[in-house]
């Protein structure tokens, strides 16, 4: 009826509409449109995506919703209301944000976390050589912009600031193409330090960095031991079930682009692992770049909800803070908008730091780059409870 005339296609017996206008059912795994329940029941046993998901969930490290608060929450559902924020609502929220920020100065970074301006002591000696090798079109496996090196370098420098042990395992969460793992592996490869690498991401992609790291692992002269790619949502990922991590005495977690609520789930996963496995033996360190705070979710905070409730912030208030946190990221908005967004992003990071400290981490947040407005990272060392 789009052109205000009836459809001329024939209908089945007992159906009021033709096949083109019947409502479709979608496969929950691959989203294929199917005309009926019968067709869906036939499709599910042979769906490649469903088989892949079942295989992934059979792995020992996949425990559904082990790092989030509610099992019923879907990350793909609509996050927040699209209704515009009212001026009085924004003013009320910003007064509370300013009050909470004034009490959180102890969350600023200690000397070993890279802050602005980045000190030379935190820049890796290998940084210039690695950037030159990757930029060489004849020798490069990666084609990255200079701003990426401005982000990789400080994160890797902070992760490796304390000398690693012989049984080092580096775990990258939200790995994507694993370029961050590649950068850290390149540094350790040049230094001749042994390490095992694990890259975790919920989606598959082009694994160009994986091939490079595996080539180093296969090289008899390389100190790198193993590399493993795991496809798993960080909300369902139990770190202790990975052999390379469980047998290591020095575990370091890193993430450059763990978006919004996924970072909260990553911090929950790291805390669960440290509680279960370490108990005073070995060492656990982490550094995560904070980004995409507009994707933070109250339901994914887990026990960290208690921090916000103690501050007098409920789920609706938290939603407004997350919506304001995206202001000023495009660098085209007015300075007033940018300041509001910056303060909200800082408060969200402070909440994470407070929760980490309460769980048994020495945690701080600090700025690590000038390449992006989202330039803050969280660094922590497990000290136990």
C-alpha positions as CSV (number, residue, x, y, z in Angstrom):
1,X,0.0,0.0,0.0
2,X,3.0,2.3,-0.3
3,X,1.6,3.7,-3.5
4,X,-1.9,3.6,-2.2
5,X,-2.9,0.6,-4.3
6,X,-3.3,-3.0,-3.1
7,X,-0.6,-5.6,-3.5
8,X,-1.2,-7.9,-6.5
9,X,0.8,-10.9,-5.3
10,X,-1.1,-14.1,-4.4
11,X,-1.6,-15.2,-0.8
12,X,-1.6,-18.7,0.7
13,X,-4.7,-20.4,1.9
14,X,-5.6,-19.0,5.3
15,X,-3.3,-16.0,5.0
16,X,-4.5,-12.5,4.7
17,X,-1.2,-11.2,3.3
18,X,1.3,-12.3,0.7
19,X,4.8,-13.6,1.6
20,X,6.3,-10.1,0.9
21,X,4.1,-8.5,3.5
22,X,3.9,-11.1,6.2
23,X,5.8,-10.2,9.4
24,X,9.1,-12.1,9.5
25,X,10.8,-14.0,12.3
26,X,14.6,-13.5,12.6
27,X,17.2,-16.0,13.7
28,X,18.6,-14.8,17.0
29,X,22.1,-15.8,15.9
30,X,22.5,-14.6,12.3
31,X,19.4,-12.3,12.0
32,X,18.2,-14.1,8.9
33,X,14.5,-13.3,8.1
34,X,12.3,-16.4,8.1
35,X,8.6,-16.5,7.1
36,X,7.3,-18.8,9.9
37,X,8.0,-20.7,13.1
38,X,8.4,-23.9,11.1
39,X,11.0,-22.4,8.9
40,X,12.8,-21.0,12.0
41,X,12.8,-24.4,13.7
42,X,14.4,-25.9,10.6
43,X,16.9,-23.2,10.3
44,X,18.3,-23.2,13.9
45,X,19.9,-26.7,13.8
46,X,21.8,-25.8,10.6
47,X,22.6,-22.1,11.2
48,X,26.4,-21.6,11.0
49,X,26.3,-18.7,13.4
50,X,24.3,-20.7,16.0
51,X,26.8,-23.6,15.7
52,X,29.7,-21.2,16.2
53,X,28.0,-19.6,19.3
54,X,27.3,-23.0,20.8
55,X,31.0,-24.0,20.3
56,X,32.2,-20.8,21.8
57,X,30.0,-21.3,24.9
58,X,31.3,-24.8,25.4
59,X,34.8,-23.4,26.1
60,X,35.8,-23.4,29.8
61,X,36.5,-19.7,29.9
62,X,33.0,-18.8,28.7
63,X,30.7,-18.4,31.7
64,X,27.6,-16.4,30.8
65,X,27.2,-13.1,32.6
66,X,30.0,-13.9,35.1
67,X,31.3,-10.2,35.0
68,X,28.0,-8.3,34.8
69,X,25.2,-7.7,37.2
70,X,22.2,-9.1,35.3
71,X,22.1,-12.0,32.9
72,X,19.0,-10.6,31.1
73,X,20.7,-7.4,29.9
74,X,21.5,-7.3,26.2
75,X,24.4,-5.0,25.1
76,X,22.7,-4.4,21.8
77,X,19.4,-3.0,23.2
78,X,18.6,0.7,23.2
79,X,20.9,2.3,25.7
80,X,19.2,5.5,26.8
81,X,16.2,7.7,26.1
82,X,16.5,9.9,23.1
83,X,14.5,12.7,24.7
84,X,16.4,16.0,25.0
85,X,17.8,17.0,28.3
86,X,16.3,20.0,30.0
87,X,18.4,22.9,31.1
88,X,17.4,22.6,34.8
89,X,18.2,18.9,34.7
90,X,21.7,19.6,33.3
91,X,22.3,22.3,35.9
92,X,21.3,20.0,38.8
93,X,23.5,17.1,37.5
94,X,26.5,19.4,37.0
95,X,26.2,20.7,40.6
96,X,26.4,17.2,41.9
97,X,29.3,16.3,39.5
98,X,31.3,19.3,40.6
99,X,30.7,18.4,44.3
100,X,31.9,14.9,43.8
101,X,34.9,15.9,41.8
102,X,36.1,18.2,44.6
103,X,36.4,15.2,46.9
104,X,38.2,12.9,44.4
105,X,41.6,14.5,44.1
106,X,43.2,11.4,45.6
107,X,42.3,9.6,42.3
108,X,45.0,11.5,40.4
109,X,47.9,9.5,39.0
110,X,51.0,8.7,40.9
111,X,54.4,9.2,39.3
112,X,54.5,5.8,37.5
113,X,51.3,6.5,35.5
114,X,51.9,8.6,32.3
115,X,50.4,12.1,32.7
116,X,50.4,15.2,30.6
117,X,52.9,16.5,29.6
118,X,54.3,13.0,28.9
119,X,57.7,12.8,30.6
120,X,60.6,11.3,28.7
121,X,61.1,8.7,31.3
122,X,57.8,7.1,30.3
123,X,58.5,7.0,26.6
124,X,59.9,3.7,25.4
125,X,63.4,3.7,23.9
126,X,62.1,1.4,21.2
127,X,59.2,3.7,20.3
128,X,61.0,5.5,17.5
129,X,62.4,2.3,15.9
130,X,59.0,0.6,16.0
131,X,57.2,3.6,14.5
132,X,59.8,3.7,11.7
133,X,59.5,0.0,11.0
134,X,55.7,0.1,10.9
135,X,55.8,3.2,8.7
136,X,58.1,1.6,6.1
137,X,55.8,0.6,3.3
138,X,58.3,-2.1,2.2
139,X,58.5,-3.8,5.6
140,X,55.3,-2.9,7.4
141,X,52.5,-5.3,8.3
142,X,50.4,-2.4,9.7
143,X,49.4,1.0,8.2
144,X,48.6,3.2,11.2
145,X,48.5,6.9,11.7
146,X,50.9,8.8,14.0
147,X,48.2,9.3,16.6
148,X,48.0,5.6,17.2
149,X,51.7,5.5,18.2
150,X,51.1,8.4,20.5
151,X,48.5,6.2,22.2
152,X,50.3,2.8,22.1
153,X,53.6,4.2,23.5
154,X,52.4,5.6,26.8
155,X,50.2,2.6,27.5
156,X,52.9,0.1,26.8
157,X,55.5,2.2,28.8
158,X,53.2,2.2,31.8
159,X,52.5,-1.5,31.5
160,X,56.2,-2.4,31.3
161,X,57.4,0.3,33.7
162,X,58.1,-2.3,36.4
163,X,60.4,-5.0,35.0
164,X,58.4,-8.2,34.1
165,X,59.3,-11.6,35.4
166,X,60.3,-14.7,33.3
167,X,56.7,-16.0,33.4
168,X,55.0,-13.0,32.0
169,X,51.5,-13.2,30.4
170,X,50.0,-10.2,28.6
171,X,46.2,-10.3,28.2
172,X,44.5,-7.8,25.9
173,X,40.8,-7.3,26.4
174,X,38.7,-5.8,23.6
175,X,41.6,-6.6,21.3
176,X,40.0,-6.0,17.9
177,X,42.9,-6.5,15.5
178,X,45.3,-6.9,18.4
179,X,47.5,-3.9,17.4
180,X,48.1,-3.1,21.1
181,X,49.3,-6.6,21.7
182,X,51.5,-6.4,18.6
183,X,53.1,-3.2,19.9
184,X,53.9,-4.7,23.4
185,X,55.1,-7.9,21.7
186,X,57.4,-5.8,19.5
187,X,58.9,-4.1,22.5
188,X,59.4,-7.4,24.4
189,X,60.8,-9.0,21.2
190,X,63.4,-6.2,20.9
191,X,64.3,-6.5,24.6
192,X,64.6,-10.3,24.4
193,X,62.1,-10.8,27.2
194,X,59.9,-14.0,27.3
195,X,56.1,-13.6,27.3
196,X,52.8,-15.2,26.4
197,X,50.0,-13.3,24.7
198,X,46.3,-13.7,24.8
199,X,43.9,-11.5,22.8
200,X,40.2,-11.5,23.6
201,X,37.4,-10.0,21.6
202,X,33.8,-10.8,21.0
203,X,33.9,-10.4,17.3
204,X,36.2,-11.8,14.6
205,X,38.1,-9.6,12.2
206,X,41.2,-9.4,10.1
207,X,44.0,-10.8,12.1
208,X,47.0,-9.2,10.5
209,X,48.6,-8.5,13.8
210,X,48.0,-12.1,14.9
211,X,50.1,-13.4,12.0
212,X,53.0,-11.2,12.8
213,X,53.1,-12.2,16.5
214,X,52.7,-15.9,15.6
215,X,55.7,-15.5,13.2
216,X,57.8,-14.2,16.0
217,X,56.6,-17.0,18.3
218,X,57.5,-19.6,15.6
219,X,61.0,-18.1,15.2
220,X,63.5,-20.0,17.2
221,X,65.5,-16.9,18.1
222,X,62.4,-15.0,19.5
223,X,61.8,-15.0,23.3
224,X,58.0,-14.9,22.8
225,X,56.4,-18.1,23.8
226,X,52.8,-18.4,22.7
227,X,50.0,-16.3,21.2
228,X,46.3,-17.2,21.5
229,X,43.2,-15.5,20.1
230,X,40.0,-16.1,22.0
231,X,36.6,-15.1,20.7
232,X,34.4,-14.3,23.8
233,X,32.4,-11.4,25.1
234,X,34.2,-9.9,28.0
235,X,31.0,-10.1,30.0
236,X,31.3,-13.9,29.8
237,X,35.1,-14.2,30.1
238,X,36.6,-16.0,33.1
239,X,40.3,-15.2,33.0
240,X,41.5,-18.0,35.3
241,X,40.4,-20.7,32.8
242,X,43.0,-19.7,30.2
243,X,46.1,-22.0,30.7
244,X,48.6,-19.3,29.7
245,X,47.2,-16.9,32.3
246,X,46.8,-19.5,35.1
247,X,50.4,-20.7,34.9
248,X,52.0,-17.2,34.8
249,X,53.4,-15.5,37.8
250,X,53.2,-12.0,36.3
251,X,49.9,-11.1,34.6
252,X,49.4,-7.8,32.9
253,X,46.1,-6.7,31.4
254,X,45.8,-4.0,28.8
255,X,43.1,-2.5,26.6
256,X,43.2,0.5,24.3
257,X,39.6,0.5,23.1
258,X,37.4,-1.2,25.6
259,X,34.2,0.8,25.1
260,X,31.9,2.0,27.8
261,X,30.3,-0.8,29.8
262,X,32.8,-3.3,28.4
263,X,35.5,-1.6,30.5
264,X,33.4,-2.0,33.6
265,X,33.0,-5.7,32.8
266,X,36.8,-5.9,32.2
267,X,37.5,-4.5,35.6
268,X,35.1,-7.0,37.1
269,X,36.8,-9.8,35.3
270,X,40.3,-8.7,36.4
271,X,39.0,-8.4,40.0
272,X,37.4,-11.8,40.0
273,X,40.7,-13.3,38.6
274,X,42.9,-11.6,41.2
275,X,40.7,-12.7,44.0
276,X,40.5,-16.3,42.8
277,X,44.0,-17.0,41.7
278,X,46.5,-14.6,43.2
279,X,45.9,-14.4,46.9
280,X,49.3,-12.9,47.5
281,X,51.2,-15.1,45.0
282,X,52.4,-13.5,41.8
283,X,51.6,-10.1,40.4
284,X,48.6,-8.6,38.5
285,X,48.8,-5.2,36.8
286,X,46.4,-3.5,34.5
287,X,46.1,-0.4,32.4
288,X,43.0,0.4,30.3
289,X,42.4,3.5,28.1
290,X,38.9,4.9,28.9
291,X,36.7,5.6,25.9
292,X,33.1,5.7,24.7
293,X,31.7,6.5,28.1
294,X,28.3,7.3,26.6
295,X,28.0,3.5,26.3
296,X,28.4,2.9,30.0
297,X,25.5,1.1,31.6
298,X,24.1,0.9,35.1
299,X,23.3,-2.8,34.7
300,X,26.9,-3.6,33.8
301,X,28.5,-1.9,36.8
302,X,28.0,-5.0,39.1
303,X,29.2,-4.3,42.6
304,X,30.4,-0.8,41.5
305,X,26.8,0.4,41.8
306,X,27.4,0.7,45.5
307,X,29.9,3.4,44.9
308,X,27.4,5.5,43.0
309,X,24.6,4.9,45.4
310,X,26.9,6.0,48.2
311,X,27.4,9.2,46.3
312,X,23.6,9.7,45.9
313,X,23.6,8.8,42.2
314,X,20.9,6.3,41.0
315,X,20.4,4.7,37.6
316,X,18.5,7.7,36.1
317,X,21.1,10.2,37.3
318,X,23.9,7.9,36.0
319,X,22.2,7.9,32.6
320,X,22.3,11.6,32.4
321,X,26.0,11.7,33.3
322,X,26.8,9.2,30.6
323,X,24.8,11.2,28.0
324,X,26.7,14.4,29.0
325,X,30.0,12.6,28.9
326,X,30.0,12.6,25.0
327,X,29.8,16.4,24.9
328,X,32.9,18.1,23.4
329,X,34.4,15.0,21.8
330,X,34.1,16.3,18.2
331,X,36.1,19.4,19.2
332,X,33.6,21.6,17.3
333,X,31.2,22.4,20.2
334,X,31.5,25.4,22.4
335,X,34.0,25.5,25.2
336,X,31.2,25.3,27.8
337,X,30.0,22.0,26.3
338,X,33.5,20.6,26.2
339,X,34.0,21.4,29.9
340,X,30.8,19.7,30.9
341,X,31.7,16.6,29.0
342,X,35.2,16.6,30.4
343,X,34.0,16.8,34.0
344,X,31.4,14.0,33.5
345,X,34.1,11.7,31.9
346,X,36.4,12.4,34.8
347,X,33.7,11.5,37.3
348,X,32.9,8.2,35.6
349,X,36.6,7.3,35.8
350,X,36.8,8.3,39.4
351,X,33.9,6.0,40.2
352,X,35.8,3.1,38.6
353,X,39.0,4.0,40.6
354,X,37.1,4.2,43.9
355,X,35.6,0.8,43.2
356,X,38.9,-0.8,42.3
357,X,40.5,0.5,45.5
358,X,37.6,-0.9,47.6
359,X,38.2,-4.3,46.0
360,X,41.9,-4.4,46.7
361,X,43.7,-2.6,43.9
362,X,46.1,0.4,44.1
363,X,44.3,2.3,41.3
364,X,44.7,5.7,39.8
365,X,43.6,7.5,36.7
366,X,45.7,9.8,34.5
367,X,46.0,11.4,31.1
368,X,48.3,9.6,28.7
369,X,48.0,11.3,25.3
370,X,47.1,14.5,23.5
371,X,45.9,12.7,20.4
372,X,42.2,12.5,21.5
373,X,39.8,14.2,23.9
374,X,39.3,10.8,25.4
375,X,42.8,10.7,26.8
376,X,42.5,9.2,30.2
377,X,43.6,5.8,31.4
378,X,43.2,3.7,34.5
379,X,46.2,1.9,35.9
380,X,46.1,-0.5,38.9
381,X,48.2,-3.0,40.8
382,X,46.6,-5.8,42.8
383,X,47.6,-5.7,46.5
384,X,45.0,-8.1,47.9
385,X,42.3,-7.7,50.4
